[in-house]
Amino acid sequence: MYTGKMIQSMSGHYQSIMVFDQIPLYIRGGQIIPSQSSDFTTESTRMKSYIFTAAFDCYNFNNENTDDYLRTWAYGELYIDDGISEDSIRNDNYLLVAVVIKGKNITIDPKIDGLKTLHDIRIGSTILNSFYLFGIFEKPSNFFIDSFWCDHAYSSALR
């Protein structure tokens, strides 16, 4: 899992020390990465929930001004198909979801919903289990999804 540690570089380059039994993964600011646990088959993998990991990007991250949340943003997309059919894109048999974070709002919006004909595959397959947000300026007081309160944790070390 990502540590959430922010790395800054004025030159645009960063050197790190690698540990041989770990793969270093970095998230560029402004990106949202969807992930899902793997399994033995595509069908069983599709039944697992999704995790979104987002790293905010902003113009002046070190400024502690709490109004800076207005300039934070991140964007990502989630593509889902049945994993079996050929030509899913050409036949519009897929789901494409846009995830946008701007300021204090997160929007998850289906851009293309071509899985309507693949109803059996969708059952239990599009559950969002966790959303990790790195780069929050102030501790959030509440999280709501569709007007329902959600449990959340905050680490001041990671912001």
C-alpha positions as CSV (number, residue, x, y, z in Angstrom):
1,M,0.0,0.0,0.0
2,Y,1.1,3.6,-0.5
3,T,2.7,5.3,2.4
4,G,1.3,8.7,1.4
5,K,4.6,10.4,2.1
6,M,4.9,13.5,0.0
7,I,8.0,13.9,-2.2
8,Q,8.8,17.3,-3.6
9,S,11.4,18.1,-6.2
10,M,12.2,21.5,-7.6
11,S,14.0,20.0,-10.5
12,G,11.4,17.5,-11.4
13,H,13.7,14.6,-10.7
14,Y,13.8,12.4,-7.6
15,Q,16.2,9.6,-6.6
16,S,15.3,7.0,-4.1
17,I,16.9,4.0,-2.5
18,M,15.2,0.8,-3.4
19,V,14.7,-2.3,-1.2
20,F,15.1,-5.4,-3.4
21,D,12.0,-7.2,-2.0
22,Q,9.7,-4.2,-2.5
23,I,8.4,-2.5,-5.6
24,P,8.5,1.3,-5.3
25,L,5.2,2.8,-6.5
26,Y,4.6,6.5,-6.7
27,I,1.5,8.5,-7.3
28,R,1.8,11.8,-9.2
29,G,-0.1,14.7,-7.7
30,G,-3.5,15.1,-9.3
31,Q,-4.0,11.4,-10.0
32,I,-6.5,8.9,-8.7
33,I,-5.6,5.2,-9.0
34,P,-8.3,2.5,-8.8
35,S,-7.2,-0.9,-7.6
36,Q,-8.7,-4.2,-6.8
37,S,-7.4,-7.4,-5.1
38,S,-6.6,-10.1,-7.6
39,D,-8.0,-13.6,-7.7
40,F,-7.7,-16.8,-9.8
41,T,-10.4,-15.9,-12.4
42,T,-11.7,-12.6,-13.9
43,E,-15.1,-13.5,-12.7
44,S,-14.1,-13.9,-9.1
45,T,-11.9,-10.8,-9.2
46,R,-14.9,-8.7,-10.5
47,M,-16.7,-9.7,-7.3
48,K,-14.1,-7.9,-5.1
49,S,-14.5,-4.3,-4.0
50,Y,-12.5,-1.4,-5.4
51,I,-10.1,0.9,-3.6
52,F,-9.4,4.4,-4.9
53,T,-6.1,6.1,-3.9
54,A,-5.8,9.8,-4.7
55,A,-2.9,12.3,-4.4
56,F,-4.0,15.9,-4.6
57,D,-2.2,18.4,-6.7
58,C,-2.3,22.1,-6.1
59,Y,-0.4,25.2,-6.9
60,N,1.3,25.8,-3.6
61,F,1.2,22.7,-1.4
62,N,3.5,24.1,1.4
63,N,1.3,27.1,2.1
64,E,-0.7,26.2,5.2
65,N,-3.5,28.6,4.3
66,T,-6.7,26.6,4.8
67,D,-8.3,28.2,1.8
68,D,-5.9,26.2,-0.4
69,Y,-8.4,23.4,-0.5
70,L,-10.1,25.4,-3.2
71,R,-7.1,24.7,-5.5
72,T,-6.7,21.0,-4.8
73,W,-7.8,18.6,-7.5
74,A,-7.3,15.0,-8.7
75,Y,-8.7,13.0,-11.6
76,G,-8.9,9.3,-12.5
77,E,-10.9,6.8,-14.5
78,L,-12.1,3.3,-13.8
79,Y,-12.7,0.9,-16.7
80,I,-14.6,-2.3,-16.2
81,D,-15.5,-4.9,-18.7
82,D,-16.5,-8.6,-18.3
83,G,-13.0,-9.8,-19.0
84,I,-14.2,-12.4,-21.4
85,S,-15.8,-10.8,-24.4
86,E,-13.8,-9.7,-27.3
87,D,-14.1,-6.1,-28.7
88,S,-15.7,-4.7,-25.5
89,I,-14.9,-1.2,-26.5
90,R,-16.1,-1.5,-30.1
91,N,-19.3,-3.1,-28.8
92,D,-19.8,-0.7,-25.9
93,N,-19.8,-3.6,-23.4
94,Y,-17.9,-1.8,-20.7
95,L,-18.3,0.7,-17.9
96,L,-16.1,3.9,-17.7
97,V,-16.4,5.9,-14.5
98,A,-14.8,9.3,-14.1
99,V,-13.6,10.3,-10.6
100,V,-13.0,14.0,-10.0
101,I,-11.9,15.7,-6.8
102,K,-12.1,19.4,-6.8
103,G,-11.8,21.4,-3.6
104,K,-13.9,19.6,-1.0
105,N,-16.1,17.6,-3.5
106,I,-15.6,14.2,-4.9
107,T,-17.7,13.3,-7.9
108,I,-18.0,9.7,-9.2
109,D,-19.8,9.7,-12.5
110,P,-20.3,7.0,-15.1
111,K,-19.3,8.3,-18.5
112,I,-20.1,5.2,-20.4
113,D,-22.4,2.5,-19.0
114,G,-22.4,-0.3,-21.5
115,L,-22.7,-3.1,-19.0
116,K,-26.5,-2.9,-18.8
117,T,-26.6,-6.0,-21.0
118,L,-24.1,-7.8,-18.7
119,H,-26.2,-7.5,-15.5
120,D,-25.0,-10.7,-13.9
121,I,-21.4,-9.5,-14.0
122,R,-22.3,-6.2,-12.3
123,I,-23.9,-7.8,-9.2
124,G,-21.5,-7.1,-6.3
125,S,-18.8,-5.9,-8.7
126,T,-18.9,-2.2,-8.4
127,I,-18.5,-1.7,-4.7
128,L,-16.2,1.1,-3.5
129,N,-14.7,-0.1,-0.2
130,S,-12.0,2.5,0.5
131,F,-10.9,5.9,-0.7
132,Y,-7.5,7.0,0.4
133,L,-6.9,10.8,0.0
134,F,-3.3,12.1,0.3
135,G,-2.6,15.8,0.6
136,I,-5.6,17.1,2.6
137,F,-4.8,20.5,4.2
138,E,-7.1,20.3,7.2
139,K,-8.7,17.6,9.2
140,P,-12.1,16.8,7.7
141,S,-15.0,17.1,10.1
142,N,-17.4,14.9,8.2
143,F,-17.6,12.7,5.1
144,F,-20.9,12.2,3.3
145,I,-21.9,10.1,0.3
146,D,-25.3,10.9,-1.1
147,S,-26.2,12.6,2.1
148,F,-25.2,9.6,4.3
149,W,-22.4,10.0,6.9
150,C,-19.4,7.8,6.3
151,D,-16.7,6.7,8.8
152,H,-13.3,8.1,8.2
153,A,-9.8,8.3,9.6
154,Y,-7.2,11.1,9.3
155,S,-3.5,11.1,9.8
156,S,-1.9,14.5,10.4
157,A,1.5,13.2,9.5
158,L,0.3,12.4,6.0
159,R,-2.2,15.3,5.7
